[in-house]
Amino acid sequence: MCRQTTRPLLAWTSTPEAAANRSCGVRSRSTDRSAARQARSWVCFLHTGEALGLVGQTIAGLVSLLTLIMVWTGLVLAWRRIVRPSLN
């Protein structure tokens, strides 16, 4: 495993080959990557809530909770509309 002696800069990322080999390898600047790859990495961090820190993770958690509530209410409405009339 590679041990970093200094804090990595946010503008630098390791290459996929270095990650696969678990070595320090050659590092590339984020500006050297294509715009699509940069956007994909930002979308990934926004999706998990990591891009905005604790606030982003809290928002992501609340959205997940609201999603569960919406699924539950949908199942209850389906039960009342479809299953309950067929039992009578």
Secondary structure, 3 states (H helix, E strand, C coil): CCCCCCCCCCCEEECHHHHHHCCCCCEEEHHHCCHHHHHHHHHHHHHHCCCCHHHHHHHHHHHHHHHHHHHHHHHHHHHHHHHHHHHC
